Amino acid sequence: MQTAPGPPDGPVFVLVHGIGMSHRYLARLSGELAPSGTVHSIDLPGFGGTATPSERMSIADAGRALAGTLDALGISDVVLVGHSMGAQFATELAAQRPDLVAHLVLVGPATDPRRARYVVQAVDLTRDALKEPLSGNAITFTDYLRCGPRWYLAELAPMLAFRTDQRLRDVVAPTLVIRGGDDPIARHDWCAELADIGVDGSLVTIPGHRHLVQHTAAAQTSDAVLAFARRDVVLEP
């Protein structure tokens, strides 16, 4: 876990990575948010060099692990931001423990059930990587190596099976969905559907960016998160 201290009277942001990843590809977003509030970027079990569990971690397990971390930190009413599979983890935590989450932000959320097949996801991921910048791909590939193929594949099945759209109906926190305009993984119709389901839901599309929008457009992503948390700007419908 990485923590970036911010103003004590500001919001508390909790960032959650996706499959195979770690806090490292959330570092730019963390840096943009830190002037406004404290940021905790959490590495889940088996990711980011943390110990790999002996058994597969379900999305519900991940939600409980996140809740335990927030309880240990003594924080609640957080602005919870999850990217890709991290959006699943974040949705689950918000459903399990509404006391911990004031605002829910899903960035490039996985997985559209209409595309929840191994081959389709592999093709979409490859298409995305071919047009992501070297800086993003370098972090992605080194984090994948640290995660290892066994744990990555073990977690791929829960990711494909989890219905973010259904679980989001159990979330009471206001929800913001953010996507890159050229993201082949979190496509527009899917993200719009989640925004419609979420309480007081909104969708922000950042043109010209792809799945790693929180890395390649960190300032714009941060602006959208801050506006949502403060409710001082009308978000894109």
Secondary structure, 3 states (H helix, E strand, C coil): CEEECCCCCCCEEEEECCCCCCHHHHHHHHHHHCCCCEEEEECCCCCCCCCCCCCCCCHHHHHHHHHHHHHHHCCCCEEEEEECHHHHHHHHHHHHCHHHEEEEEEECCCCCHHHCCHHHHHHHHHHHHCCCCHHHHHHHHHHHHHHCHHHHHHHHHHHHHCCHHHHHHHCCCEEEEEEECCCCCCCHHHHHHHHHHCEEEEEEEECCCCCCHHHHCHHHHHHHHHHHHHCCCCCCC
